[in-house]
């Protein structure tokens, strides 16, 4: 293997990974990066399932790429990774686990990003194959991600690209005393000392695979190894960073994630002596950080766990080790715009519990649900429910539902609203105006709900929680714009399920796409054909909506009546000359027109007859679409011949 041109060294520890090895190694051999610039070092950590023989076979097949080392089982990935690190010759190092695999362009994109940005660490977007993956740090490419204000620190696994010079300069290796979580202090120190951290978010670089046998090296259900890793990384942060907001931003992640896992495992411990020992270690950890300022950012139930731990109340802590983060076993008091959680809920009922009072203002969530959506004319009506989580102890409240324009001035338009208990009914006039002389402006208007109680106001987007049968969405209506033209109001769901209204003027070209006209049934009333149906055309400019009947040399227009989402047209056919008349729905507003063929409604069999002077006339529909009506005189001799032919038959 020629080491001189290696750009990146891929390091893979392998233990009993036989079913995954071929895919893992193939993902490296098929990289778009020049194969001559990649080396892969796989360390077999005492496998017993045939992994060793398979690796030797693959090394023979890829002698210029693959280097295989064998060793006695070390009990974790740290020793094999460190051994491979000592031998790696690439300018960069990428850590790839044996049961995972890379996308074809991963190494090229990662190394190019590192070179272009002079980055020491590059995160590549991860994709899930049955396992949870971090997502919040991969919303956009970041050439220079700030460790303390971005989300990169929430991705502490080692599956990243590291500049080898950084690792060697820091003498950075994996802590072999840690059974799990060995990558956290490694990655944390690399982050802290890196000149620059970059993120590749526009390409799935790394596929994280769940093994059916559950034999992931990083999985555990014991408290001790989790606390070992947690203590180690917290010590590192205390050593590297002065007390303050920057250190708090990183500590928050560990007290919210890893310590939460440690609490859960503590609740599963079956030996009381082990449980008490690990609880004592937790108590010291929490006490050591008592003066830090990240506590209010923890979820309320996690803060309660830490509070009970600091006060040595193991028995009561165990009642909360498996609680969901959203659970708040508190009495909530809201006053002057702040929400305080009191624990215990009733002092007399839980006299042994240490008293606590937490500010949970930022953690209270608005619970909202839309049960009904409807258009009546130009009015949008919503029904639903709204409240605050853990709101059983709060007093009076107000509910506002409003539209906010996405323009620079963020104009708002409030609904007429009626509230009864937790239920609300909201009513907007979308096209007729906002209570002033001016109608609502064109553009996107997002729906919001604001819930206020005792000075505390919470505002959320509305609509992502709604009844599947709440109403049609997307849905639109069209109406007069007041100047001889037509506007449309379209209600639709965003990618996150929230409701948005788009108001816009409709051109002649667009009208055919926006207009919905669905004839449903027809009825003969003497010589007139009455057609009814549904439409989203609510109120066009006066006199502009008609049904036009047309032959090759004549036209005749009949007005359309629009009401409550429906239309009615009366076609008095006795006024028409003989011929085949095709029906068209016509709108002529401002200086343009739009014509849509009128689809065939359900027409009763037969037709209509009437007299025009001494001549008997008839009208009947012809099959097909658009609606076509045949108007002609009744030919008596033809009818007589038909009757005679029937008798002879």
MOLIN-V752017 format. One record per helix or strand. SS is the DSSP state (alpha for helix, beta for strand). FROM is the first residue (numbers start at 0). TO is the last residue. If there is no record, write none. Layout:
SS:FROM:TO
SS:FROM:TO
//
This chain:
beta:7:13
alpha:17:28
alpha:34:36
beta:37:44
alpha:50:60
beta:65:70
alpha:76:86
beta:91:94
beta:100:101
alpha:105:116
beta:120:129
alpha:135:137
beta:141:141
alpha:151:153
beta:160:162
alpha:163:168
alpha:181:192
beta:196:208
alpha:222:239
alpha:244:255
alpha:257:267
alpha:271:287
alpha:294:296
alpha:299:309
alpha:313:317
beta:330:334
beta:337:342
alpha:346:349
beta:355:358
alpha:360:362
beta:365:375
beta:378:387
alpha:390:392
beta:396:404
beta:411:413
beta:415:419
beta:422:428
beta:442:452
beta:455:460
beta:465:465
beta:474:479
beta:485:492
beta:498:504
alpha:507:513
beta:516:524
beta:527:534
beta:536:538
beta:544:549
beta:554:562
beta:565:571
alpha:572:574
beta:578:588
beta:591:596
beta:601:601
beta:607:611
beta:614:621
beta:627:632
alpha:635:647
//
